[in-house]
């Protein structure tokens, strides 16, 4: 699923076919068909990082080293020192809510684009296993458009 959120002055396109990631956040794109959104998402190529995988790794809403992200993971935690790199896969996507599940964890990411164009991103982690899961950190990631740097 590819989601197009719109405000008067901003568009945000999220590719949720794999780990949800922002493929456009900037100028309004107007009305786009599902095919247009697919072409946009398929055409976005993240730059290759030094000392990283030889394939582009998009910045997911919840970045993970398992997906090749070289920075700090969005979810950091463990089960008594083990399970510190959970394998989460998308299980559902709605207009503004994206669900990742795996390793007895469920993460719901909610994205909102306010009428004024402000983006809000929130993650909620649920332990679905019997053993306690200790969350050491939970951080959202959004790419900053080059025009804002």
N, C-alpha and C positions, 0 to 999 in steps of 0.2 A: 504494500500500500504506500502511496506517495500522497502526502497531505499538503495542501496549499492554504496557509493561514493569511488573512489579509486585513489590513487597516488602511486608512485613507492614504497614508504616506509610506507604508512599508508592506512588503510581502515576505513571508517566511515559508520555504518549502522544505519539508522533512521527508527523507527517504527512509521508510520503515520496512523495506523488504528484507533487510538483515538487521543489524543493530541500528536503531534509529539514529540518524545523523542529519544535520542541517546542510542542505546543498545550495540554498540561496537564502540570504537575509539581507535585504536592502531595498532598493527602489521597487515600487509597485510593478507587478508583472501583468496586471489586468486579468481577464478571463483566460484560463488555459484549460485545454482538454486533458483527459487522462493520458492521451498519447503525447501531448506537448510536455507534460510533467515527466513522463518516462524518458523522453529524449533529453530533457534538462538534467535529470538525475544521472543518466548514463553518461552524459558528456562532462560532468564535473570530475576533475581529477585532482586529488590532493597532491601537493608537492612531495617529492621524496625527501626524507630526512637523512642526515648523515648518521651512520652507524645504526641503521634501522632496516626493516625488511625491504627487499628490492621491488616491492609493489606499493602503490599508494595506500595509505591507511587513513580513511576519513575520521574526523573527530566526532565520535559518537556522543550522544547526550550523556551517556555513562561510559566513559572511555575504559578500555580494558587491555592489559598486557596480552591476554589471550588472543586478542584481535590484532596484535602487533603494535598497539599504541606505545610509543617510547616514553611518554611522560608518566606522571603520577596517576594511578588508577582512580576512577571516580568512586568506586566502592572498595574500601579497605577494611578488612575484618578477618576473623578466624573462629575456628571451633577448637578451643584448647590448644592453640598453636598450629593446627592443621586446617586445611581447606581455605587457605588465605588467597587463592586465586580461583574464584568460582567460575564455572562454565555456564554462562547465562545465554539463553537463546530466546528470540522473540516468539511469543505464543499468541498475542493478539494486538491489534492496533485499531483505534477508533480515531475520530477527528482530532482529539487533543490528548488522548491517553494511550500510552504504549506500555505493554507488559512484557517483561523478560523473566524467564524462570529457569531454574537448574540448580543442582546441588543443594536441594532442600531450601532454596531461597526464592522469593518472588519480589521483583522490583517493578513498581508502577511509576512511570514517568509521565507527568502532566505538563503540557506546554500550553501557554496562553499568550495571545497577542492582543493587548488591550486596544480599544478604539484609537488611542493616541499613538499607538505603535510600539509601546514598551513590551518587551518579551519577558515572560515569567516562566521559570522552569523549576519544577519540584519533583523530587524522588521520594518514594516511600518504600522501605524494605520490610518484608515480613519473613520471619523464619518459619518454614513449613516443616522443619525436622524436629526430632525429639531432643537432640543435643543443642544446648545454647549456642547462639552465634553472637559473637562480640563485634560490634561495629566500631572500628577505630576512626573511620572517616567516610563521609558520603558527600560528594561534591558534584555539582552540575558543570557541564562544559558546553559552551557555545562559541563557535568561531567568531572572531571579530572581523567584520568586513574591512577590506584594505582601505576604503575611503574614510574609516573611523580611526585609523592609526596615525 
